[in-house]
Amino acid sequence: MIETEWNLLGAFILDNSLVDRYPCDPQDFADKRNGETYLIIRDLVTAGDAADVGSVSDRMRQADALTWLADLVNNAGTANVGSYWKMLRKEGRVRRAQAIGTELSTATTDDIEKSVTALMALSHEQGSHESTISKATGKYFDFLDEVQAGKPPGVTSGLAQLDEKLGWFQRSDLITIASRSQHGKTALMMHIANSQKDPVGVISGEQPAMQLAMRSLASLGRVNLKHMRTGRLSSQSLERLSTANQRLHDKAIYIFDKGNPSIYEIEAVARQWVHYKGIKLLLVDYLQLVSGGEGEEHRLQIGDVAYHLKALAKALEIPIVCLAQVARAI
């Protein structure tokens, strides 16, 4: 593996244009010195300077740097750079996965979710994030053909007027629904969930799963929720609840109801749901109940959580709808 790294570094020095064509992560290099050398080469090229044996050795500030770099260049070529690059990336991912596995073996409960999220995110690195405008427009016209053939243009909210105004929920979107307390946010969330034909995930940091189920039954069965809480229901109400229950049994709605979940727990659960349950939408109730960066003040944590949720929506290619509570004075 070390020889692969040397061959790649030597090729980068021989032909600086290869640096942009084959981007690397310094962590991909097994040898620390090789990773640091790559950073120097990349920084020189990014600055518009030539990354040759002399300029790179000057920045390394090591006694044997000039001789070492000269040997790299003399023994390297540019013919098999693509193969070297693929090997480097693959081995780098394997090492990071092994490191995460080692962390998991000694991790505390609080750190497990972070490690699982990191491991699952690692599996996505193989995909290319590069595209061209022609490929992107091609994807749009593919989408247009599907819509004109009758496929829904996105994920529905279950409310026709809201779909019309928003243009439906689109993949990779983060949609925030904010209002004051006790204004029906959770009821709206469950209406959205119950309106889906595809699997949907619900993160409930405030209400347990049974309460969410009661809301869904009350809404679908048109039964007074207060009466449901006391259990004093008429025979007609019980019949409507039974019908609503049958409808809900056909729904693939997955609920995670841990109080005050961390953003790392949400990321881990969401990735599992996407990979193993095939959810097409994630609902989060609500933003202020999700804990973010440790040691940060609450205001900064909320911003951190929103940033992570947007990144998660993009990575998983599903819309995420997040409820938020605003002050009564607003």
N, C-alpha and C positions, 0 to 999 in steps of 0.2 A: 504493500500500500504506500509506503514511503516513496518508493521509486515512481509511483504514479503521481504523487504530489510534486516530486522534483521535475518530472517531465512536463507537467502542466505549468509550473512556475517558469521553467525555461522557455516554454512556448509563448507564454505571455510577454516575456522580455524580448524574445525574437520578433514577435508581431503584436504590438500594443492594441491593435484593433480587436484582438481575440478577447480582451478583458471585458468589453461590453457585450460581446456575443455569447460569452459563457460566464455569466455571473455566479459567484461562489459566496458561501457564508464562511467566515473565518473559522467557525466551529466545525466545519466539515473536515478541516485538516487535523489528522491525528497528531502531527508533530506541532507543538506550539510555535517553534521558530518558523515553520512553513506558513502557518496562519498569519503570523506577524509580517512575514515577507509579502504575502499576498496583499495585506492591507496597505503596505507601502506602495506596491505596484499600482493598486487600484486608486489610491489617493493621488499619485502622480498623474495617472491617465485622466482622472476626473478633473484635475486642475489644468489640463491641457499641456502638461509637460511630458517629455520623453522619459519612459521608464526603461533605462538601459542599465547595464552592469554598473557603470560609474555612479549614476544618480541614486540607484537603489542601495548600493553599498554605503554611500555617504549617509543615508538616513538610518541604516542599520547600526552604525557606530560599533561594529564588532571587528576585532583584529583580523579574523579570517574571512570576513564577509566578501571581499573582492575575489579571493581565490575560490571560495565556495560557489559564488554566483557564476563565475567563469566556467566552472565545471558543470553547473546546471545547463548553461547555454550550449556548451560544447557537446553535451550528451543528449540534448533535446531536439525535437523536430516539431513541425506543425501539422503533420499529416493525420495524426490520430488524436487530435485534441478533443474532439467530440466524445470519443470513447473514454478517454481519461476523465473528462468532466462528469460523465454519467457514473463512472465508478466512484469518483470522489463523493458525489452527492449521495449515492446509495449507501456507501460505507459511513458517511457522516450521519445519516438518519439512523442507521443501525446502532451506532455508538450512543447517540442521544436517547434512543429508545431503551438501550441497556442501562444508561445512567438513570433514566426515569424509573425503570424497574427496580434498580438498587434503592432509589429514594423511597419507593413504595414499600419496600420490605422493612424499612425502619421508620416510616412516616407515622405521625400522630393522626388522629381522626380528622383534625382540622386541615391537614395538608393533603389528605388523600384526594379530595376533589380537584385540587390544583394539579396534582400529578396526572390524574386520569384525563383532565382537560388537555394538558400539554401533550399527552400520548396520543389522544385522538386527533388533535390539531396537527400533529406530526404527520399523520397519514395523508393529510391534504396537501402537503408540500410538494408531492410528486407532480401535481397538476401544473400546467403552465398558466401564468397570469398575463401572458403577452397576447396581444391581438392586433388587428389592423382595423381601420375604419370600414373597409370593404367587408370584412368578416362580421363586424358588428352590425352593419346595415343589413347584411344577409340574414342574420338572426332575427332582426326586426321583421323582415318580410316573411320569414318562416312563421313567426308569431301571427302576423297579419293573415296569412293563409289559414291558419288554424282557427282564428276568431271568426273569419268569414265562413268557415266550414261548420260553425256552430259551437266551438269550444269556448267556455267562459274566458274573458280577457284577464282574469286574475282570481283572487280568492274573495268570495263575497262576504259582506258584513251581515247579510241577512236583512238589510234595510235598503230598498231600491234607491231611495233618494240619496242616501249616504254613498252608495256605490257610484251613483251618477256624479256626485260632487268630487269624490276622491279618485275616480277612475279605477275603482276596485283596489284591494290590497295587492301590491305587486311583490314579486320575489325580491328579497334583499332589502325591503323597506322596513324602517322602524317607525311605527305610527304611535303617537302618544295621545291618549284620551284623558284630558284633565278636567276636573270639576271639584267643587267643594264636597266635604263629607256628607254622606247620606243623600246623595243626588242620583243614585241608580247606576253607578259605574259597574259594580259587580254584576248587577242584573243584565246590563248591556253586554258585558263580557260573556256571560253564559248564553245569552241569545245568539251572539256571534258563534260560539262553540256549537250550539245546537243546530245552527243553520248549515253546518259543513257536511258534505258528503264524504270527504276524505278525512283521514285521521287528524286529530288536533291535540296539542298538548296545552295543559293549563298549569301555570305556576301560581299557587295561592299562598301568599305569605301571611294572610290575615284569617281567612275562614277555612275550616277543615272540609274535607271532601264531602262529608255527609250534608253539610249546610249548602254547599254548591249544588248537590244533587236535589235537595229540597227546593231550591230556587228554580231549577230546571223543571222539576215536576209541577210546581205551582204555575210556572209560565205556560208550559205545554198543556197542562190539564185545566188551566183557568180556574185554579182553586186558591182561596185566600191563604196566603202564607202564614198569617197569624193563627188561623184555625189549624193549619198543619202542625204548628209548633205545640199546640195543646193536645192534638190527637183527637179533638172533638169534630168529627167530620160526618156529614150526611152520607146516605147510601149513594146519592148521585155524585158527590165529590169523590168518594172512594172508587166509583166506577171510572170517573174521568182520570183519576190518578193511576189506575191500573192500565188504562189505554196509553197514558203518557209514558208510563214505565216501559211498556212494550216498545214504544218508539225509541226511547233512550237506549234500550238493549241493542238496537241495531247501529248505534253510534260508537265510533272508536274515539272516545274522549279519555285521554290519559291525564291524571291529576297528581301533582307533587305538592303536598300541603304542609311542608315544614315551615314553622314560623320563622320569620326573619332570615330567609335563606341567603347565603353568600352568592355573589355573582359567579364564583367558581363552581358552586353546586349547580346553579342554573345552567351554566355552559355544559357541564358534564351530563346532566340529565337530558338537555335538549339534543346534544349530539347522539346520545343513545337512542332517544326517540326517533330521530331522523333516520339513523342507520338501521334500527331494528323494528321500528313500528311504522315508519314511512309517513310521519306527520308532515303536513303541508302548511301548518300555521301554528305559531306559539303565542299564547296569551299570558301576560304577567300582571298579577294583582298584588301589590302595586309598587311603583318605583321607589318610594321612600322607605319601604320595608326591606329592601335588598341592601345588604351590607357590601361595601366596596373595599377600597384600599385601607389597610390597617393603619391606625394612627392618624388618619386624616379627619379633619372636621367634617361634620355631616354634609354641609353644602358641597364640598369638594368630592365626597363619596358619591353623591347623587350624579354629579357630572361624570365621574369615573364609570359608574354603572351604566349610564346612558351610552357612553362611548363603547363599552364592552358589548352591550346589546346590539348596537348598530353593526359592530364588527362581526358579531355572531350571526346576525341576519344575512350579512353578505357571504360569510363563509359557508353557511348551511343552505343558502339560496332559498330561504323561506321568509315570508313576512312575519314580523314580530309586532304584536299590538301590546303596548304597555300602558296600564292605567297609572294616573298620577293624581295626587291630592293637592289642591291649592288652598291657600289660607282663606278663611271666611271673609276677610276684609276685601278680597279681590272680587 
